[in-house]
Amino acid sequence: MTQRHAVTTTRRIKKGRAQATRTNPSGGAAAQYRARLRKQGNRSVTPADAIRLKAALTGWFGTDQWIRYLAADGLPEYGPTFWPEQWPSASLDERMALFTADEVIPLEAWQDADTVYADAAMCDLVTAAAQSFPQQCVRRDEFLAPIGFLFFAKPVPAAAFAPLLPDQPPVTAITWACVDDGVNAFTWIRTPSGAYDVNGVTVQVTALFPQLAYFMPWDSPAHAGTHSVSLLRALSALAKQPLTREDSPKIHQSVRSIARNAKIRPESFRRIALRRPEAAAHELAAVRAVAEGRTLAGHWVRGHWRNQYYASVDEHRPLWIEGFPRGDFTQRSPAGERLLVAHGDRPETASAPSRPYSSARAA
């Protein structure tokens, strides 16, 4: 299945009237609204925020608004992929019935799902590492958990998931679930909760808004870089290596009560951080420099993946080789192109001895 881009006609409804705040159409009001969304989406996420957002999202899953959003084609082509014949002519109620008749993941599974929190430095490293993750077949046992929530302390730019949508707000969270035929992942952006008009259908939305959907069948090679499954695979592989550490941060009692009321387990919350966080910014900067064609005389040698064989399990699995600095970081490489001209053997003269080798100089 290819990536599903949430380019849909969506308007926020407030105080009984619809604002001209579509996510993708042109116009001054739309541009202002997108700017506000980006500003809100760029807000950092604390561990307490992650618990609150998960509680709100699981509560939303417990209503019919999530199915209503999908039935309104909030994620374009997501429904037609599964029901290509029924979907085009089906009414809203018929579309909702298609989803509810399918094997929907029960709410209890989402409430018990693991909550993974990536700290700010980890967000930078995993964004860089995902761009070159090996194109290997997806395995059920490679993810951090069969079902879970991933929250980014530092929201990840949408370009890391969908380069064709550079003006979209950054991604705050990913939810994923391993099902019978593959892994299903959604990206979420932070947005004001309330009523939204989605393709003519009013939907109540929580503080996290679905942006992209991606499905990858088992035993199929996933392309590296630009989708949520690639980032999940990279984080899962990095979390198993010595360069990261994992702990359970203390959560304030008021937030723990929110978790109890939402029937989610605070003890399922775990934070993944880098032991040397200073390297993460260099890795991300190196990826951006390569993409933009910039080169320094001194540069950060990018980390890379190695397909390491593990005899204990008789499998090859990705192993991250950390990057390192090289050269002089105080000087830039000379601007422009250099032309090297090779000269042949020079004839002997009275004033200059013969040179039995070729010389080269910069023109």
C-alpha positions in Angstrom: 0.0 0.0 0.0 1.3 3.4 -0.8 1.4 6.3 1.6 -1.9 8.1 2.3 -1.7 11.9 2.4 -4.3 13.7 4.4 -4.9 16.4 1.8 -8.6 17.0 2.6 -11.1 19.8 2.8 -11.3 20.5 6.6 -12.7 23.5 8.3 -13.0 24.2 12.0 -16.4 25.1 13.3 -16.6 27.4 16.3 -19.5 29.3 17.9 -22.0 28.1 15.4 -20.2 29.3 12.3 -17.6 27.8 10.1 -14.3 29.6 9.9 -12.5 29.8 6.5 -9.6 27.7 7.8 -9.1 24.9 5.4 -5.9 22.9 5.8 -4.8 23.0 2.2 -6.7 25.4 0.0 -5.2 28.8 -0.9 -6.2 32.1 0.7 -5.1 34.5 3.4 -7.3 33.1 6.1 -6.2 29.5 5.3 -2.5 30.6 5.4 -3.0 32.3 8.8 -4.7 29.2 10.2 -1.9 26.9 8.9 0.6 29.3 10.6 -1.3 28.9 13.9 -1.3 25.2 13.5 2.4 25.1 12.9 3.0 27.3 15.9 0.9 25.0 18.1 2.4 21.9 16.5 6.0 23.2 17.3 5.3 23.2 21.0 7.4 20.8 22.9 5.8 17.8 24.6 6.6 17.0 28.2 6.1 13.5 29.7 3.0 14.9 31.5 1.7 16.2 28.1 2.2 12.8 26.6 0.0 11.2 29.3 -2.7 13.8 28.8 -2.7 13.5 25.0 -2.9 9.7 25.2 -5.9 10.0 27.6 -7.6 12.4 25.3 -6.9 10.2 22.2 -8.1 6.9 23.8 -11.2 8.7 24.9 -11.8 9.8 21.3 -11.3 6.2 20.1 -14.1 5.2 22.6 -16.6 7.4 20.7 -17.9 7.0 17.2 -16.2 10.2 16.1 -13.0 8.4 15.0 -15.0 6.1 12.7 -17.0 9.1 11.5 -13.8 10.9 10.6 -12.6 8.0 8.5 -16.0 7.5 6.9 -16.0 11.2 5.9 -12.7 10.4 4.0 -10.7 12.4 6.4 -7.6 10.4 5.2 -8.1 10.3 1.4 -8.0 6.9 -0.2 -7.8 5.1 3.1 -11.3 3.7 2.8 -11.1 3.0 -1.0 -8.0 1.0 -0.4 -9.9 -1.6 1.6 -13.3 -1.3 -0.1 -12.6 -0.1 -3.7 -16.0 -1.2 -5.0 -18.3 -0.2 -2.1 -16.7 3.0 -1.0 -17.4 5.5 -3.9 -21.2 5.1 -3.8 -21.7 4.3 -0.1 -23.4 6.8 2.2 -21.8 8.0 5.4 -23.7 5.5 7.5 -22.8 2.7 5.1 -19.1 3.7 5.3 -19.2 3.7 9.0 -20.8 0.2 9.0 -17.9 -1.0 6.8 -15.4 0.0 9.5 -17.4 -1.3 12.4 -18.0 -4.6 10.7 -14.3 -5.0 10.2 -12.1 -6.3 13.1 -11.6 -3.0 14.9 -8.9 -3.0 17.6 -10.8 -2.8 21.0 -10.5 0.3 23.1 -9.0 -1.8 26.0 -6.0 -2.6 23.7 -5.3 1.1 23.1 -5.6 1.8 26.8 -3.1 -0.9 27.7 -0.8 0.0 24.9 2.8 1.0 25.6 3.5 4.8 25.7 6.9 5.6 24.4 8.4 9.1 24.8 11.4 10.2 22.8 13.4 13.0 24.3 14.5 16.0 22.2 17.9 14.7 21.2 16.5 11.3 20.4 14.0 12.9 18.1 16.9 14.5 16.1 18.8 11.2 15.8 15.9 9.0 14.9 14.8 11.5 12.2 18.3 11.4 10.7 18.7 7.6 11.1 15.3 6.8 9.5 16.3 8.4 6.2 18.8 5.6 5.6 17.2 2.7 7.4 17.9 -0.6 5.4 15.3 -1.6 3.0 14.5 -4.9 4.7 11.3 -6.9 5.0 9.1 -5.7 7.9 9.0 -8.2 10.8 6.3 -8.4 13.5 8.9 -8.7 16.3 11.1 -5.7 15.4 8.8 -3.0 16.9 9.0 -1.8 20.5 5.6 -3.3 21.2 2.8 -4.9 19.2 0.7 -1.7 19.7 1.7 1.6 21.1 1.9 5.4 21.2 5.0 7.3 20.4 5.3 10.9 21.5 8.1 13.3 20.3 9.4 15.8 22.9 10.5 17.8 19.9 7.9 17.5 17.1 9.3 16.1 13.9 8.9 18.1 10.6 6.3 16.7 8.3 8.8 16.5 5.5 10.4 13.5 7.3 7.1 11.7 6.6 5.8 13.3 3.4 8.2 15.4 1.4 5.4 16.4 -1.0 3.7 18.3 1.9 6.3 20.8 3.1 3.7 23.2 4.5 2.1 20.8 6.9 2.4 21.1 10.7 5.1 19.0 12.5 4.2 15.6 13.8 3.6 15.3 17.5 2.8 11.5 17.8 2.6 8.2 16.0 0.2 5.4 16.8 0.9 1.9 15.5 -0.7 -1.5 15.7 0.6 -4.9 14.4 -2.4 -6.7 12.9 -2.8 -10.0 11.0 -1.6 -8.8 7.6 0.9 -6.0 8.5 1.6 -2.9 10.6 -0.7 0.1 10.5 0.6 3.5 11.6 -0.9 7.0 11.9 0.8 10.3 12.4 -0.9 13.0 14.6 -0.5 16.7 14.8 -1.4 18.9 17.7 -4.5 21.0 17.0 -7.2 22.8 19.0 -10.0 20.4 20.0 -13.5 21.1 18.8 -15.9 20.5 15.9 -14.5 20.3 12.4 -16.1 20.2 9.0 -14.5 17.3 7.2 -15.7 17.1 3.5 -19.2 18.3 4.6 -19.4 16.1 7.7 -19.2 17.6 11.2 -16.7 15.7 13.4 -15.7 16.3 17.0 -11.9 16.1 17.2 -9.6 15.9 20.2 -6.3 17.7 20.8 -4.5 15.4 18.3 -5.6 15.4 14.7 -4.8 12.5 12.3 -2.6 13.6 9.4 -1.2 10.6 7.5 -1.9 6.8 7.4 0.6 4.2 6.3 0.2 0.4 6.1 3.0 -2.0 5.4 2.3 -5.8 4.9 4.5 -8.3 6.6 7.5 -9.7 4.7 7.5 -6.6 2.4 10.5 -4.4 2.0 9.7 -0.8 3.2 11.3 2.1 1.6 13.6 4.2 3.8 13.0 7.6 5.1 9.7 9.2 4.3 7.0 7.4 6.3 6.1 6.6 9.9 6.9 2.9 9.7 10.5 3.7 8.7 10.9 6.0 11.8 9.3 3.4 14.1 11.7 0.8 12.8 14.7 3.1 13.3 13.7 4.0 16.8 13.0 0.3 17.7 16.5 -0.7 16.5 18.2 2.3 18.2 16.4 1.5 21.5 18.1 -1.9 21.6 21.6 -0.6 21.3 24.0 0.8 24.0 23.9 4.4 22.8 20.4 4.8 24.2 19.0 4.5 27.7 15.5 3.8 28.9 13.7 4.9 32.1 10.3 5.7 33.5 10.1 9.4 34.5 8.2 10.5 37.5 4.7 11.6 36.8 2.8 14.1 39.0 -0.1 12.7 41.0 -2.6 14.9 39.2 -1.5 13.5 35.8 -1.6 9.9 37.3 -5.2 10.5 38.2 -5.9 11.6 34.6 -4.4 8.3 33.5 -6.5 6.3 36.0 -9.7 8.0 34.9 -8.8 7.2 31.2 -8.1 3.6 32.3 -4.5 3.7 31.0 -1.5 2.3 32.9 1.0 5.0 33.9 3.6 2.2 34.5 3.5 1.5 30.7 5.1 4.9 30.1 8.8 4.7 29.2 11.2 7.4 28.0 14.0 6.7 25.5 17.0 9.0 25.5 20.5 9.2 24.2 23.5 8.7 26.4 25.4 11.3 24.4 22.7 13.7 23.3 25.2 16.2 21.8 25.7 13.9 18.8 22.1 14.1 17.7 22.1 17.6 16.4 25.3 16.9 14.3 23.6 13.9 12.7 20.5 15.9 11.7 22.6 18.8 10.5 24.7 16.3 8.4 21.6 14.9 6.7 20.3 18.4 5.9 23.7 19.5 4.6 23.9 16.5 2.2 20.3 17.2 1.1 21.1 20.9 0.4 24.5 20.2 -1.2 26.5 22.0 1.4 30.0 20.9 2.5 32.3 22.1 5.2 36.1 21.7 5.3 35.4 20.0 8.6 32.2 17.9 8.7 30.3 15.4 10.7 30.7 11.9 9.3 27.1 10.6 9.3 26.2 7.6 11.2 25.0 4.6 9.2 23.4 1.2 9.5 25.2 -2.0 9.2 23.5 -5.3 8.5 24.9 -7.2 11.5 24.7 -11.0 11.7 23.7 -12.3 15.2 24.6 -16.0 15.5 22.3 -16.4 18.6 19.2 -15.9 16.5 20.7 -16.7 13.1 19.5 -13.4 11.7 20.9 -10.2 10.2 19.6 -7.1 12.0 20.3 -3.4 11.6 23.1 -2.0 13.9 23.6 1.7 14.1 27.3 2.9 13.7 27.6 6.2 15.4 28.9 9.3 13.5 32.0 11.3 14.4 33.7 14.7 13.6 36.4 15.0 11.0 38.4 17.9 9.7 38.5 21.6 10.4 35.1 23.0 11.5 36.3 26.6 11.4 36.7 26.9 7.6 34.4 26.3 4.7 35.4 24.5 1.6 36.5 26.9 -1.2 33.5 28.3 -3.1 33.0 27.3 -6.7 34.6 24.6 -8.8 38.3 23.8 -9.0 40.0 22.9 -12.2 43.1 20.8 -12.1 45.3 21.0 -15.2 47.9 18.2 -15.8 51.1 19.2 -17.7 53.4 16.8 -19.5 57.1 16.4 -19.1 58.9 19.7 -19.5 61.9 20.0 -21.9 65.3 20.5 -20.4 66.5 24.1 -20.3 69.6 25.8 -19.1 67.8 27.5 -16.3 65.5 24.7 -15.2 66.4 21.0 -14.5 64.4 18.3 -16.1 61.4 17.0 -14.3 60.8 13.3 -15.0 57.2 13.4 -13.6 54.0 15.3 -14.4 52.9 18.2 -12.2 49.5 19.5 -11.5 48.3 22.9 -10.2 45.1 24.6 -9.5 44.1 26.9 -12.3 
